[in-house]
């Protein structure tokens, strides 16, 4: 089952979240665990950029998690 195979790796699961356009912080965690710091940073930056848009509602309250992980993983907040 190709769908399950994609989700069975950290990268595959992270790519799924990014494709869906939410859970950016979870995607960043998965990339980070896989050792792909560049993609982890890009996932966080994509989420921060999305929620910086005034017309976007952060229903899942992702923004605080994105900021926390950006600080924890990369020592800075923001894009």
C-alpha positions as a Markdown table, in Angstrom:
| # | Residue | x | y | z |
|---|---|---|---|---|
| 1 | Unk | 0.0 | 0.0 | 0.0 |
| 2 | Unk | 1.9 | 3.1 | -1.2 |
| 3 | Unk | 0.0 | 5.5 | 1.0 |
| 4 | Unk | 1.0 | 3.6 | 4.2 |
| 5 | Unk | 4.6 | 3.2 | 2.9 |
| 6 | Unk | 4.9 | 6.9 | 2.6 |
| 7 | Unk | 3.7 | 7.5 | 6.1 |
| 8 | Unk | 6.0 | 4.8 | 7.6 |
| 9 | Unk | 9.0 | 7.1 | 7.5 |
| 10 | Unk | 9.6 | 10.4 | 9.3 |
| 11 | Unk | 10.1 | 12.2 | 6.0 |
| 12 | Unk | 7.0 | 10.6 | 4.4 |
| 13 | Unk | 4.8 | 11.6 | 7.3 |
| 14 | Unk | 6.2 | 15.1 | 7.4 |
| 15 | Unk | 5.7 | 15.6 | 3.7 |
| 16 | Unk | 2.1 | 14.4 | 4.2 |
| 17 | Unk | 1.5 | 17.1 | 6.8 |
| 18 | Unk | 3.0 | 19.8 | 4.6 |
| 19 | Unk | 1.0 | 18.7 | 1.6 |
| 20 | Unk | -2.1 | 19.0 | 3.7 |
| 21 | Unk | -1.1 | 22.6 | 4.8 |
| 22 | Unk | -1.3 | 22.1 | 8.5 |
| 23 | Unk | 0.6 | 20.5 | 11.4 |
| 24 | Unk | 3.7 | 22.4 | 10.3 |
| 25 | Unk | 5.3 | 22.0 | 13.8 |
| 26 | Unk | 4.7 | 18.2 | 13.6 |
| 27 | Unk | 6.3 | 18.1 | 10.2 |
| 28 | Unk | 9.3 | 20.1 | 11.4 |
| 29 | Unk | 9.7 | 17.6 | 14.4 |
| 30 | Unk | 9.7 | 14.7 | 12.0 |
| 31 | Unk | 12.2 | 16.2 | 9.7 |
| 32 | Unk | 14.3 | 17.1 | 12.7 |
| 33 | Unk | 14.2 | 13.6 | 14.1 |
| 34 | Unk | 15.3 | 12.3 | 10.6 |
| 35 | Unk | 18.3 | 14.7 | 10.7 |
| 36 | Unk | 17.0 | 16.9 | 7.9 |
| 37 | Unk | 17.5 | 20.3 | 9.6 |
| 38 | Unk | 17.0 | 22.3 | 6.4 |
| 39 | Unk | 13.6 | 20.8 | 5.7 |
| 40 | Unk | 12.7 | 21.2 | 9.4 |
| 41 | Unk | 13.5 | 24.9 | 9.2 |
| 42 | Unk | 11.6 | 25.3 | 5.9 |
| 43 | Unk | 8.5 | 23.6 | 7.4 |
| 44 | Unk | 8.6 | 26.0 | 10.4 |
| 45 | Unk | 9.1 | 29.0 | 8.1 |
| 46 | Unk | 6.2 | 27.9 | 5.9 |
| 47 | Unk | 3.9 | 27.6 | 8.9 |
| 48 | Unk | 5.0 | 31.0 | 10.3 |
| 49 | Unk | 4.4 | 32.6 | 6.9 |
| 50 | Unk | 1.0 | 31.1 | 6.6 |
| 51 | Unk | -0.2 | 32.3 | 10.0 |
| 52 | Unk | 1.4 | 35.7 | 9.5 |
| 53 | Unk | -1.3 | 36.3 | 6.9 |
| 54 | Unk | -4.1 | 38.3 | 8.6 |
| 55 | Unk | -6.7 | 36.4 | 6.7 |
| 56 | Unk | -5.6 | 33.0 | 8.1 |
| 57 | Unk | -7.2 | 31.6 | 11.2 |
| 58 | Unk | -5.0 | 29.5 | 13.4 |
| 59 | Unk | -7.7 | 27.1 | 14.6 |
| 60 | Unk | -5.3 | 24.5 | 15.9 |
| 61 | Unk | -3.2 | 27.2 | 17.7 |
| 62 | Unk | -0.1 | 26.2 | 15.7 |
| 63 | Unk | 1.7 | 29.5 | 15.9 |
| 64 | Unk | 2.9 | 29.2 | 19.5 |
| 65 | Unk | 4.2 | 25.7 | 18.7 |
| 66 | Unk | 6.0 | 27.0 | 15.6 |
| 67 | Unk | 7.6 | 29.8 | 17.5 |
| 68 | Unk | 8.7 | 27.5 | 20.3 |
| 69 | Unk | 10.3 | 25.0 | 17.9 |
| 70 | Unk | 12.0 | 27.7 | 15.8 |
| 71 | Unk | 13.6 | 29.0 | 19.1 |
| 72 | Unk | 14.4 | 25.5 | 20.4 |
| 73 | Unk | 15.8 | 24.1 | 17.2 |
| 74 | Unk | 17.4 | 27.1 | 15.6 |
| 75 | Unk | 17.8 | 29.7 | 18.3 |
| 76 | Unk | 15.5 | 32.3 | 16.7 |
| 77 | Unk | 11.8 | 33.1 | 16.2 |
| 78 | Unk | 10.3 | 34.3 | 12.9 |
| 79 | Unk | 11.0 | 33.8 | 9.2 |
